[in-house]
């Protein structure tokens, strides 16, 4: 076989493997949704995963949101001052966070902290054959292990994005009103007048919900599909972070395009 033939053969194998893996991931997620009854009837399992994925991610979400808001306040003030619109600082900070930065940055942080932890945990269970042990005891590992983590991540993500946005607005307030001296009343009143619940807040919640679904699904699949070795789990964890980041940015563009078109 010539060099060109080997090249196209390698590309063909990669494409076939990618299509097969995509189909396997779709089947995996379909089974997760179909077997979620145990998670919903025994909601304590989901509560425990909300604590693991959401509560334990609070510190990085709160601190990051605060500093992102402070940077927005500082940069926004310098930009608005050029046009004599310093009193609109609250509008700039709130819309930037609620529409885009809150859901996107919170999802990236969630993928880095909670998504990688989920993949490593599931991958370690597979490596130590804990999943096979559950099957031998007639316990479905997807219903008992995967589904609670899935719903825990999906529920946690919108809450974390909301906390991120609140802390970001507070950070913008500290910089703009307390440190720089923007009028307190103008900061809050213009923000309340400009931020629309339906077109801004609800759209941000929808984005964060979609991001939570995507990140948690990727993390669970990568862990469940990981090669049962230390190197395999390490690679799966890396793929989770990289794939989740790309998925978040791509979904953000698609959702934003649809939301602005429908506005």
Backbone bond lengths (Angstrom), bond angles and torsions (degrees), N, CA, C in turn:
res aa  C-N    CA-C-N  psi(-1)  N-CA   C-N-CA  omega(-1)  CA-C   N-CA-C  phi
1 X - - - 1.471 - - 1.532 109.43 -
2 X 1.325 116.22 133.34 1.453 120.85 -178.77 1.524 110.92 -71.28
3 X 1.362 114.28 169.57 1.462 119.12 179.61 1.515 112.23 -61.14
4 X 1.338 117.44 -38.54 1.465 120.98 179.19 1.526 110.08 -65.16
5 X 1.337 115.81 -40.42 1.460 119.81 179.17 1.521 111.82 -63.35
6 X 1.332 116.24 -41.58 1.464 119.85 177.60 1.528 110.86 -63.48
7 X 1.330 115.31 -39.11 1.472 120.26 -179.83 1.528 110.91 -62.41
8 X 1.339 116.40 -49.72 1.465 119.58 -178.52 1.532 111.30 -69.76
9 X 1.324 116.84 -31.76 1.459 119.91 176.22 1.526 110.86 -64.40
10 X 1.337 116.39 -41.25 1.470 120.18 178.44 1.517 110.63 -64.99
11 X 1.345 116.65 -41.22 1.465 119.95 177.92 1.529 110.60 -63.01
12 X 1.332 116.03 -42.24 1.462 119.66 179.37 1.522 112.12 -61.42
13 X 1.346 116.33 -42.15 1.458 119.34 178.89 1.521 111.29 -63.69
14 X 1.342 116.20 -40.33 1.467 119.59 179.32 1.523 111.39 -64.53
15 X 1.330 116.21 -40.87 1.463 120.00 179.69 1.526 110.51 -65.57
16 X 1.333 116.68 -44.89 1.472 120.26 179.27 1.523 110.59 -62.73
17 X 1.326 116.91 -43.84 1.469 120.19 178.83 1.524 111.42 -62.35
18 X 1.341 116.48 -39.76 1.462 120.26 179.90 1.524 110.97 -65.88
19 X 1.335 117.02 -42.60 1.468 120.77 178.96 1.526 110.00 -65.01
20 X 1.340 116.83 -42.57 1.463 120.15 179.17 1.530 110.23 -62.52
21 X 1.322 116.68 -43.08 1.468 119.90 -178.72 1.525 111.15 -67.71
22 X 1.332 116.75 -36.01 1.461 119.97 176.81 1.528 110.85 -64.33
23 X 1.320 117.01 -41.66 1.453 119.93 176.81 1.520 112.32 -65.06
24 X 1.339 116.13 -39.01 1.462 120.07 177.57 1.527 110.87 -64.31
25 X 1.340 116.30 -39.16 1.474 120.06 178.27 1.517 110.94 -65.76
26 X 1.350 117.42 -40.45 1.466 120.40 178.50 1.525 110.52 -64.25
27 X 1.322 117.31 -41.26 1.473 120.73 177.69 1.528 110.09 -64.91
28 X 1.316 116.63 -40.19 1.465 120.87 179.39 1.524 111.08 -61.45
29 X 1.332 117.07 -44.61 1.460 120.12 -179.54 1.530 111.19 -69.83
30 X 1.326 117.39 -35.30 1.465 119.74 177.13 1.530 110.46 -63.19
31 X 1.339 116.88 -42.29 1.462 120.27 177.47 1.528 111.19 -65.10
32 X 1.339 116.30 -37.59 1.463 119.66 178.75 1.523 111.16 -61.81
33 X 1.325 116.55 -43.58 1.464 120.05 179.64 1.531 111.49 -68.98
34 X 1.333 116.41 -40.07 1.462 119.91 -178.34 1.524 112.18 -69.16
35 X 1.324 116.82 -29.20 1.462 120.97 -176.38 1.530 112.63 -104.06
36 X 1.320 115.39 26.10 1.466 120.05 179.76 1.516 113.16 -84.80
37 X 1.320 117.09 1.15 1.458 119.50 -178.07 1.519 112.70 -60.17
38 X 1.344 116.70 -38.95 1.469 120.21 178.89 1.517 111.01 -61.39
39 X 1.331 116.37 -39.59 1.468 120.58 -179.13 1.521 111.27 -66.92
40 X 1.324 116.28 -37.46 1.456 119.77 -176.32 1.525 111.80 -78.60
41 X 1.332 116.89 -32.22 1.462 119.27 178.07 1.526 111.52 -80.30
42 X 1.317 116.36 -32.40 1.471 120.58 175.68 1.528 107.62 -110.65
43 X 1.325 115.09 74.10 1.466 120.27 -171.39 1.526 112.72 -67.73
44 X 1.320 117.31 -13.82 1.464 119.59 176.64 1.520 111.09 -61.86
45 X 1.337 117.18 -29.62 1.461 120.36 175.98 1.527 110.87 -64.05
46 X 1.333 116.37 -41.36 1.465 120.81 179.24 1.527 110.71 -69.47
47 X 1.338 116.17 -39.59 1.468 119.73 179.09 1.522 110.78 -59.57
48 X 1.315 116.19 -40.71 1.462 119.49 178.88 1.526 111.59 -63.80
49 X 1.325 116.63 -37.60 1.465 119.92 178.77 1.524 111.70 -74.72
50 X 1.342 117.66 -30.71 1.464 119.80 173.96 1.525 109.81 -62.84
51 X 1.320 115.91 -39.76 1.474 119.30 176.18 1.526 110.65 -63.35
52 X 1.333 116.34 -44.59 1.459 120.25 -177.17 1.525 112.21 -67.21
53 X 1.342 116.27 -43.44 1.466 119.72 -176.61 1.523 112.94 -86.21
54 X 1.339 116.46 -37.85 1.461 120.18 -173.42 1.507 114.65 -95.70
55 X 1.332 116.52 -57.43 1.467 119.70 -174.97 1.521 111.13 -62.70
56 X 1.328 117.21 -41.43 1.460 120.09 -179.01 1.532 112.36 -72.71
57 X 1.328 117.31 -9.75 1.477 120.83 175.03 1.520 112.34 -96.59
58 X 1.324 117.62 -0.59 1.463 120.99 -173.86 1.525 112.75 -61.93
59 X 1.323 117.45 -40.88 1.468 120.13 -174.15 1.520 110.85 -60.47
60 X 1.335 116.66 -49.73 1.463 119.11 -178.15 1.529 110.87 -68.16
61 X 1.339 118.04 -32.67 1.458 121.36 178.44 1.531 110.42 -68.25
62 X 1.321 117.09 -46.87 1.466 121.52 -177.61 1.527 110.84 -64.76
63 X 1.320 116.68 -48.41 1.470 119.94 -177.68 1.530 110.66 -66.11
64 X 1.319 117.11 -44.40 1.470 120.03 -179.97 1.522 111.02 -64.45
65 X 1.336 117.07 -43.41 1.462 119.93 178.66 1.515 112.18 -60.47
66 X 1.322 116.67 -41.75 1.461 120.52 179.78 1.519 111.39 -61.30
67 X 1.319 117.02 -46.79 1.468 119.67 -176.93 1.521 111.92 -73.36
68 X 1.335 117.93 -34.48 1.469 119.76 175.36 1.526 110.05 -62.81
69 X 1.337 116.76 -42.92 1.461 119.81 177.52 1.516 112.59 -63.84
70 X 1.326 117.57 -38.39 1.460 121.00 178.73 1.528 111.28 -65.84
71 X 1.328 116.13 -40.32 1.471 119.44 176.79 1.519 110.47 -65.91
72 X 1.339 117.06 -42.10 1.465 120.29 177.28 1.523 111.36 -60.05
73 X 1.336 115.68 -42.62 1.461 119.19 178.85 1.508 112.35 -62.12
74 X 1.312 116.57 -42.80 1.468 120.40 -178.72 1.522 111.91 -69.24
75 X 1.325 116.26 -49.42 1.464 119.83 -179.31 1.531 111.13 -68.08
76 X 1.336 116.27 -40.27 1.459 119.53 179.83 1.508 112.71 -63.55
77 X 1.331 116.50 -39.19 1.465 119.59 179.54 1.528 110.87 -63.64
78 X 1.332 115.78 -43.54 1.461 118.98 -179.17 1.524 111.27 -64.15
79 X 1.328 117.07 -35.00 1.464 120.31 178.87 1.522 111.45 -74.19
80 X 1.341 116.69 -45.74 1.464 119.96 -178.31 1.523 111.83 -67.31
81 X 1.318 117.32 -28.81 1.464 120.52 -179.30 1.525 111.37 -62.71
82 X 1.333 116.90 -29.52 1.463 120.53 178.75 1.519 111.11 -62.00
83 X 1.345 116.37 -34.24 1.460 121.80 -177.10 1.532 112.26 -102.57
84 X 1.310 116.92 8.39 1.456 120.68 179.39 1.510 114.10 66.94
85 X 1.333 117.45 30.52 1.473 121.51 -176.39 1.523 110.76 -119.95
86 X 1.319 117.24 39.33 1.464 120.48 -177.65 1.524 112.52 -60.55
87 X 1.344 117.12 -29.04 1.458 120.13 -177.14 1.534 112.15 -70.01
88 X 1.329 117.40 -11.47 1.470 121.47 178.71 1.523 111.91 -91.96
89 X 1.315 116.64 14.33 1.460 119.99 -178.18 1.528 111.55 -60.28
90 X 1.324 117.26 -40.00 1.464 120.26 179.61 1.519 112.26 -60.72
91 X 1.331 116.77 -38.27 1.464 120.91 178.74 1.519 110.53 -63.89
92 X 1.336 116.49 -45.87 1.461 120.56 -178.94 1.524 111.19 -61.81
93 X 1.321 116.88 -46.52 1.460 120.83 -178.24 1.526 110.79 -64.42
94 X 1.332 116.96 -47.26 1.462 120.79 -175.60 1.526 111.76 -65.55
95 X 1.334 117.19 -48.28 1.464 119.69 -178.00 1.523 111.53 -65.45
96 X 1.334 116.80 -39.24 1.467 119.64 179.06 1.525 111.17 -61.50
97 X 1.327 115.78 -41.46 1.458 119.74 -177.58 1.521 112.28 -76.71
98 X 1.318 117.55 -47.83 1.463 120.66 -174.14 1.527 111.26 -68.16
99 X 1.331 116.42 -40.10 1.461 119.15 -176.65 1.527 112.98 -78.94
100 X 1.339 117.29 -45.72 1.456 120.22 -168.98 1.530 114.54 -123.12
101 X 1.334 115.56 -64.50 1.461 119.13 -168.41 1.518 112.85 -64.17
102 X 1.329 117.83 -37.30 1.456 119.98 179.86 1.517 112.33 -59.23
103 X 1.348 118.75 -60.57 1.466 119.51 179.72 1.527 113.99 -62.41
104 X 1.344 117.47 -42.30 1.470 119.82 -173.23 1.526 111.53 -71.48
105 X 1.336 117.10 -51.97 1.467 119.39 -177.17 1.526 110.67 -67.32
106 X 1.323 117.49 -39.80 1.466 119.91 177.06 1.530 110.86 -61.72
107 X 1.333 117.52 -39.34 1.460 120.51 178.61 1.526 111.22 -66.90
108 X 1.325 117.84 -39.96 1.468 120.64 177.39 1.523 110.86 -63.08
109 X 1.328 116.69 -42.30 1.464 120.28 177.20 1.524 110.81 -66.62
110 X 1.317 116.76 -39.42 1.459 121.43 178.57 1.526 110.73 -62.38
111 X 1.339 116.31 -41.67 1.460 119.95 178.71 1.523 111.31 -65.18
112 X 1.330 115.96 -39.68 1.463 120.02 -178.41 1.513 112.14 -68.72
113 X 1.331 116.70 -40.19 1.464 119.62 -175.82 1.531 111.84 -91.62
114 X 1.334 117.50 -60.69 1.462 120.71 -174.14 1.528 111.93 -79.42
115 X 1.340 117.32 -41.30 1.460 119.82 -178.27 1.519 112.18 -61.80
116 X 1.321 117.16 -45.45 1.463 119.92 178.72 1.518 111.28 -64.70
117 X 1.339 117.27 -36.38 1.461 120.27 179.10 1.530 111.19 -66.40
118 X 1.338 116.57 -40.82 1.468 120.31 178.63 1.527 110.67 -62.49
119 X 1.334 116.48 -45.75 1.463 120.13 179.69 1.520 111.55 -61.96
120 X 1.321 116.55 -45.91 1.468 120.01 -179.96 1.527 111.08 -62.66
121 X 1.336 117.12 -39.56 1.459 120.73 -178.45 1.529 111.27 -66.87
122 X 1.344 116.62 -47.98 1.465 119.91 179.31 1.528 110.33 -65.51
123 X 1.337 116.26 -41.12 1.465 119.56 178.74 1.518 112.49 -62.70
124 X 1.323 116.93 -39.00 1.463 120.13 177.65 1.520 111.07 -67.12
125 X 1.342 117.13 -37.87 1.466 119.93 175.74 1.531 110.78 -61.38
126 X 1.323 115.91 -38.93 1.464 119.19 178.96 1.521 111.07 -69.72
127 X 1.326 116.46 -39.94 1.464 120.59 -179.60 1.521 111.68 -63.80
128 X 1.316 116.62 -41.09 1.466 120.93 -179.42 1.527 112.49 -88.29
129 X 1.338 116.87 8.82 1.465 123.95 175.66 1.523 113.33 61.93
130 X 1.328 116.46 28.31 1.462 119.24 175.59 1.525 110.97 -70.14
131 X 1.337 116.84 -33.74 1.463 119.49 178.94 1.522 110.98 -66.31
132 X 1.336 116.92 -40.56 1.464 119.62 177.00 1.532 110.82 -66.21
133 X 1.322 116.14 -34.81 1.464 119.01 178.27 1.526 111.05 -63.69
134 X 1.335 116.72 -38.10 1.459 119.73 176.87 1.523 111.04 -63.97
135 X 1.334 116.39 -41.43 1.464 119.71 178.73 1.528 111.06 -63.14
136 X 1.321 117.08 -37.98 1.463 120.48 178.75 1.531 111.76 -66.03
137 X 1.343 116.31 -26.04 1.463 120.25 177.11 1.526 111.89 -92.70
138 X 1.340 116.19 14.76 1.476 122.72 178.72 1.523 111.85 62.93
139 X 1.336 116.67 33.50 1.467 122.30 175.36 1.517 107.64 -111.48
140 X 1.302 116.45 124.32 1.460 121.10 -179.62 1.526 109.36 -73.32
141 X 1.356 119.13 114.74 1.470 120.19 -178.05 1.526 112.84 -65.85
142 X 1.325 117.85 -28.56 1.465 119.30 178.65 1.523 110.13 -68.43
143 X 1.335 116.52 -43.56 1.462 120.03 179.82 1.521 112.10 -70.73
144 X 1.326 117.33 -36.31 1.467 120.77 -173.35 1.521 113.46 -90.73
145 X 1.327 117.73 -33.18 1.465 121.52 -174.56 1.522 112.30 -107.51
146 X 1.338 116.37 -47.75 1.466 120.31 -171.65 1.518 112.19 -78.26
147 X 1.335 117.61 -51.00 1.470 121.43 -173.82 1.532 113.15 -59.25
148 X 1.331 120.31 -45.45 1.479 118.37 178.26 1.530 113.17 -60.42
149 X 1.322 116.21 -38.12 1.470 118.87 178.28 1.522 111.21 -68.36
150 X 1.321 115.98 -35.04 1.464 119.54 178.73 1.523 110.79 -63.19
151 X 1.325 116.90 -52.29 1.465 119.74 -178.55 1.519 111.67 -68.93
152 X 1.324 117.85 -31.42 1.462 119.65 175.33 1.520 111.91 -62.22
153 X 1.338 116.68 -42.08 1.460 120.12 177.79 1.514 113.14 -69.47
154 X 1.337 116.90 -40.98 1.468 120.48 -179.51 1.531 111.15 -64.03
155 X 1.328 117.15 -38.44 1.464 120.30 179.28 1.528 111.52 -74.93
156 X 1.318 117.18 -36.44 1.471 120.92 -175.69 1.523 112.79 -69.69
157 X 1.330 117.21 -37.60 1.459 120.32 -170.84 1.530 113.97 -60.39
158 X 1.342 121.05 -49.20 1.475 119.30 177.81 1.527 113.30 -61.08
159 X 1.336 116.78 -35.74 1.464 119.85 178.57 1.523 110.82 -66.13
160 X 1.326 116.87 -42.27 1.465 120.48 178.77 1.530 111.14 -65.76
161 X 1.337 117.21 -38.98 1.464 120.26 178.11 1.522 111.14 -64.40
162 X 1.344 117.11 -38.97 1.465 120.71 177.59 1.526 111.03 -64.58
163 X 1.332 116.85 -42.89 1.467 120.48 178.36 1.522 110.39 -64.35
164 X 1.332 116.96 -39.78 1.460 120.95 177.61 1.525 110.92 -59.52
165 X 1.337 116.78 -45.50 1.468 120.67 -179.20 1.528 111.35 -65.38
166 X 1.340 116.73 -41.70 1.468 120.24 179.22 1.520 110.57 -62.11
167 X 1.322 116.95 -45.32 1.469 120.17 179.61 1.524 110.74 -66.56
168 X 1.341 117.16 -34.80 1.458 120.06 177.75 1.518 111.95 -65.77
169 X 1.335 116.83 -42.13 1.469 120.00 177.13 1.525 110.54 -63.73
170 X 1.328 115.85 -39.97 1.470 119.32 177.34 1.530 110.64 -63.59
171 X 1.334 117.24 -40.32 1.460 120.26 176.95 1.520 112.27 -63.06
172 X 1.360 116.74 -41.04 1.456 119.85 176.09 1.513 111.94 -63.88
173 X 1.349 116.33 -36.86 1.474 120.64 177.07 1.527 110.87 -64.10
174 X 1.322 117.06 -43.95 1.468 120.55 -179.23 1.520 110.83 -60.17
175 X 1.334 116.39 -46.28 1.465 119.55 -178.67 1.520 111.39 -71.92
176 X 1.345 116.39 -47.32 1.463 119.18 -173.74 1.508 113.92 -73.50
177 X 1.324 118.40 -45.53 1.462 122.12 -174.43 1.523 111.70 -90.97
178 X 1.314 117.40 -50.58 1.463 121.06 -173.98 1.523 111.74 -74.41
179 X 1.329 117.24 -45.81 1.466 119.82 -174.29 1.531 113.16 -89.74
180 X 1.329 117.38 -45.32 1.470 119.91 -175.97 1.519 111.64 -86.76
181 X 1.325 118.25 -39.14 1.454 120.27 177.29 1.508 115.35 108.49
182 X 1.341 118.19 21.95 1.468 120.77 174.02 1.527 108.52 -64.81
183 X 1.322 116.47 145.13 1.460 120.66 -177.80 1.528 110.64 -61.07
184 X 1.319 115.49 129.47 1.463 121.81 -177.65 1.529 111.82 -60.90
185 X 1.332 117.22 -47.35 1.462 121.14 -178.26 1.512 112.33 -62.81
186 X 1.338 116.52 -42.61 1.470 119.78 179.43 1.520 111.49 -65.10
187 X 1.313 116.76 -39.10 1.460 121.25 -179.58 1.527 110.73 -56.99
188 X 1.345 116.83 -50.07 1.458 120.35 -175.48 1.532 112.70 -80.54
189 X 1.334 117.45 -39.40 1.466 119.37 -175.45 1.529 111.45 -68.25
190 X 1.332 117.39 -42.56 1.459 119.26 178.52 1.526 111.28 -67.94
191 X 1.307 115.79 -33.67 1.464 118.88 176.07 1.527 110.65 -63.68
192 X 1.315 117.64 -46.28 1.465 121.44 -179.61 1.520 111.35 -63.93
193 X 1.331 116.91 -35.12 1.464 120.06 -178.66 1.527 112.16 -74.68
194 X 1.338 117.08 -30.42 1.468 120.01 -173.20 1.525 113.56 -92.37
195 X 1.333 117.68 -31.24 1.469 120.53 -176.67 1.521 109.39 -82.65
196 X 1.318 116.20 119.01 1.462 121.97 -179.79 1.529 109.47 -98.61
197 X 1.322 115.68 133.77 1.465 119.83 -176.66 1.524 111.22 -62.74
198 X 1.312 117.16 -45.96 1.468 120.78 -174.66 1.519 112.05 -72.20
199 X 1.334 117.56 -48.84 1.459 120.21 -173.21 1.526 113.31 -85.04
200 X 1.296 118.41 -19.41 1.459 120.72 -177.18 1.529 111.99 -112.15
201 X 1.315 116.81 -60.15 1.465 120.47 -175.26 1.525 111.15 -67.30
202 X 1.340 116.91 -50.65 1.469 120.24 -177.41 1.526 110.69 -64.04
203 X 1.331 117.30 -40.03 1.463 119.56 177.58 1.527 111.35 -62.66
204 X 1.333 116.36 -37.89 1.458 119.51 176.44 1.518 112.11 -64.85
205 X 1.323 116.89 -38.67 1.473 120.98 177.46 1.526 110.16 -65.50
206 X 1.327 116.65 -41.71 1.469 120.05 178.34 1.524 110.48 -61.38
207 X 1.327 116.68 -44.31 1.462 120.25 178.48 1.525 111.35 -59.57
208 X 1.317 116.25 -48.35 1.466 119.16 -177.56 1.523 111.17 -64.82
209 X 1.338 117.62 -34.37 1.460 120.20 176.38 1.524 112.14 -65.01
210 X 1.334 116.30 -42.97 1.469 120.66 178.24 1.523 110.26 -65.20
211 X 1.331 116.66 -42.34 1.463 120.04 178.42 1.525 111.10 -62.58
212 X 1.333 116.51 -41.24 1.458 119.85 178.29 1.515 112.00 -61.87
213 X 1.339 116.60 -42.39 1.468 121.07 177.32 1.525 110.23 -60.22
214 X 1.333 116.51 -48.08 1.462 120.65 -175.82 1.529 111.67 -66.26
215 X 1.320 116.95 -47.49 1.467 120.29 -176.88 1.529 110.80 -64.05
216 X 1.326 116.95 -46.17 1.463 119.85 -178.80 1.518 111.19 -65.63
217 X 1.324 117.58 -40.65 1.464 120.59 178.76 1.522 110.88 -62.79
218 X 1.328 117.18 -43.97 1.472 120.80 179.19 1.523 110.60 -63.50
219 X 1.325 116.71 -44.54 1.472 120.54 -178.12 1.527 111.10 -62.83
220 X 1.328 117.20 -43.75 1.458 120.47 -179.50 1.524 111.62 -66.96
221 X 1.319 116.73 -43.65 1.463 119.21 -178.81 1.520 111.58 -65.20
222 X 1.329 116.96 -43.66 1.464 119.93 -179.91 1.527 110.86 -62.42
223 X 1.330 117.02 -39.34 1.452 119.17 177.94 1.519 111.99 -68.28
224 X 1.325 117.13 -42.30 1.466 121.69 -178.72 1.525 111.41 -69.03
225 X 1.325 117.15 -29.72 1.459 122.22 -176.97 1.530 112.29 -96.79
226 X 1.330 117.96 2.16 1.458 120.94 -175.26 1.526 111.39 -66.44
227 X 1.312 115.38 146.44 1.462 120.21 172.42 1.531 108.80 -65.76
228 X 1.329 118.44 129.78 1.472 119.92 -173.47 1.516 114.47 -74.41
229 X 1.321 115.54 59.35 1.463 122.50 174.16 1.521 107.94 -138.72
230 X 1.334 116.91 166.42 1.463 120.08 178.58 1.523 111.13 -61.31
231 X 1.338 116.11 -41.05 1.466 119.88 178.73 1.520 111.01 -67.34
232 X 1.337 117.15 -37.53 1.459 120.72 179.54 1.511 112.17 -65.07
233 X 1.325 117.77 -41.90 1.460 121.39 177.49 1.525 110.55 -65.33
234 X 1.327 116.61 -39.88 1.467 120.26 178.23 1.523 111.22 -62.06
235 X 1.327 117.08 -44.07 1.464 120.41 178.67 1.521 111.43 -66.27
236 X 1.316 117.37 -38.73 1.459 120.52 179.08 1.526 110.91 -64.24
237 X 1.325 117.16 -39.85 1.465 120.83 178.08 1.524 111.01 -63.82
238 X 1.332 115.86 -42.15 1.470 119.46 177.35 1.518 111.27 -63.45
239 X 1.341 117.05 -43.16 1.467 120.49 178.80 1.520 111.17 -62.17
240 X 1.323 116.92 -35.67 1.469 119.74 179.01 1.515 111.09 -60.33
241 X 1.323 116.90 -48.66 1.467 120.49 -177.58 1.528 110.86 -65.04
242 X 1.331 116.75 -46.17 1.465 120.55 -177.41 1.526 111.00 -66.73
243 X 1.333 116.92 -49.75 1.467 120.71 -178.60 1.516 111.39 -63.68
244 X 1.323 116.90 -39.86 1.472 120.11 179.44 1.521 110.91 -63.53
245 X 1.335 116.88 -42.82 1.467 119.87 179.80 1.524 111.17 -61.69
246 X 1.337 116.64 -44.99 1.462 119.96 178.75 1.530 111.22 -65.04
247 X 1.329 116.53 -40.22 1.467 120.17 179.60 1.519 111.22 -64.88
248 X 1.324 117.31 -40.31 1.465 121.07 179.70 1.523 110.56 -62.40
249 X 1.316 117.09 -47.09 1.468 120.53 -177.87 1.530 111.22 -66.83
250 X 1.339 116.82 -40.30 1.468 119.57 178.74 1.530 110.99 -66.88
251 X 1.329 116.84 -45.05 1.465 120.15 179.09 1.522 111.64 -65.10
252 X 1.322 116.57 -33.91 1.472 119.33 178.22 1.518 110.82 -62.80
253 X 1.319 116.67 -42.71 1.465 119.60 178.14 1.526 111.03 -63.58
254 X 1.340 116.83 -45.91 1.468 120.55 -178.36 1.525 111.16 -63.23
255 X 1.347 116.52 -46.98 1.466 119.99 -178.69 1.523 111.05 -65.57
256 X 1.327 117.43 -40.03 1.462 120.65 179.66 1.520 110.59 -63.84
257 X 1.332 116.51 -40.65 1.465 120.23 179.69 1.535 110.43 -61.60
258 X 1.326 116.98 -44.26 1.462 120.61 179.88 1.538 111.18 -68.73
259 X 1.319 117.04 -38.94 1.464 120.03 -177.04 1.527 111.43 -69.71
260 X 1.335 117.01 -39.92 1.456 119.00 177.90 1.517 111.35 -71.30
261 X 1.338 116.38 -31.89 1.465 119.57 178.84 1.527 110.69 -68.45
262 X 1.348 115.31 -35.36 1.451 118.89 -178.67 1.509 114.12 -85.09
263 X 1.344 116.72 -9.59 1.458 120.14 -177.34 1.530 111.47 -74.40
